[in-house]
Each structure stands twice: as structure tokens, then as C-alpha cells.
Amino acid sequence: MKKRKWWMLILVTSLLAGLGCGQELEPFGPGSMDLTWKVAPLGCDAGEVESVEIRLENDRNVHVEQVDCQARGVRIEEIAPGRYDLTIEGASASGTPTFDARLDSVFIRPDSPVFVGPVELEAIPAEVQIYWRPDDWEICEVEGLEEVEVAVFDGAYHRVHLSMWNCRAGIANVAGLPAGQYYFRVRTENQESKFEGVRALDVGWGQQAELDIDLIQVDAGARR
């Protein structure tokens, strides 16, 4: 029995030595991904999406492809095997990102295509930075105003957002707005006076807008 183990040891050692001295073993080859997408709900034309950027990314590698939205699909090759995060971003003719989709844990296999899709791209909400800019920009300090109420109403006058902000900051941020027409109202008060301002703004998909609103003193009976 011992003699048999001895010869097996010699055989394994010889094989390992042969591998070390002979031709190196080839590593696994790169993989590829076949991706398809759709701009929800009615496609590229209805969503006014011109181009699509595909981004595959992990800690070691980044692959970026940009194609026409109407292609509705693309093959990305020469991808190192591993797990990736996938981001698909659709942009308008002006280059503004308006639709997107994100997938975690897309696994690329060596020497074999991976099929992903169809992935639905959904509209990116708008974001608005609101600045209250009265003639006297020190109004918060002078009038002893602490907080500003920011309210947003849609085109049918339904309130869709309400938040409180520090008056001295002079700025508020409202995110997550679907494309459409809105009315932005800021107001604040102290024990003696009330201040208010309202402005309308149309926002598009994925738009990042800025809006200046003047705080104007109003009569106590004008606000309910």
C-alpha cells in the first residue's frame, strides 16, 4: 500500500512540473452582453429620446457605449468576467438625460454572451432649486423670520409638496417632480407681518431648474 502511494506522489509531482515548465494555461476569455431596452410606455419617439448611454461598472472596470435609441439593442464585447452594475440613460436631442434604468448584479460570464432585457427606461423626475430673493436680501435677519414654508401645486392646483426651510439659508430644493406645470409658493411670517411669493414654472423630464421668488409683505387678511 505504501509503495502505491509513493508512485502516485511521483506521478503527481511530474505532472505539476510539466505544467510549470511547459506551455502556460490560457486564462478565461472575456465575455459579452446582448442588451435590449424600451422607453416606457410608448417608445423612443414618444419619449423624445434620441440617444442611449449604457454604462457597465464595477470596482475594476468601466464599459461605456452610446447608441441611437431607435436601435433598441446593442452587443457589448470584450468585457472582463465578473459582477457589474448596469445603468442605461436616455437623453433628448439637447443631451439632457430624461429616462433611465438601473440594474444591480449583472454577471458577465467568460467566453459566453449574457442576454439582458428588454429593460424599461422610466422618466427621470425634475428637480427645482428655489431662491427667495426680496429687495432687501437681509429680510430674514431684519424681520426676525425663522422658517419659510415651500409649497408646490400642480397644474390642477393640487398641492403635491410641502416643506419647511431655514429662512436665512435663502434656498430650498424640491425633487421628484414629474414633467408638467407647477406653481411654487414660499411664505413666512413673524408676529407682526406676513410675506409671500408665488411663481409658475413648466418643468420637463429630468430637468434641473432654478427659480427666484420674491417674498412680498402681504396684509394679514390676505392670507388664509
C-alpha positions, 0 to 999 in steps of 0.5 A: 500500500505504501509503495502505491502511494509513493508512485502516485506522489511521483506521478503527481509531482511530474505532472505539476512540473510539466505544467510549470515548465511547459506551455502556460494555461490560457486564462478565461476569455472575456465575455459579452452582453446582448442588451435590449431596452424600451422607453416606457410606455410608448417608445423612443419617439414618444419619449423624445429620446434620441440617444442611449448611454449604457454604462457597465461598472464595477470596482475594476472596470468601466464599459461605456457605449452610446447608441441611437435609441431607435436601435433598441439593442446593442452587443457589448464585447470584450468585457472582463468576467465578473459582477457589474452594475448596469445603468442605461440613460436616455437623453433628448436631442439637447443631451439632457438625460430624461429616462433611465434604468438601473440594474444591480448584479449583472454577471458577465460570464467568460467566453459566453454572451449574457442576454439582458432585457428588454429593460424599461427606461422610466422618466427621470423626475425634475428637480427645482432649486428655489431662491427667495430673493426680496429687495432687501436680501437681509429680510430674514435677519431684519424681520426676525423670520425663522422658517419659510414654508415651500409649497408646490401645486400642480397644474390642477392646483393640487398641492403635491409638496410641502416643506419647511426651510431655514429662512436665512439659508435663502434656498430650498430644493424640491425633487421628484417632480414629474414633467408638467406645470407647477406653481411654487409658493414660499411664505413666512411670517413673524408676529407682526407681518406676513410675506409671500411669493408665488411663481409658475414654472413648466418643468420637463423630464429630468430637468434641473431648474432654478427659480427666484421668488420674491417674498412680498409683505402681504396684509394679514387678511390676505392670507388664509 
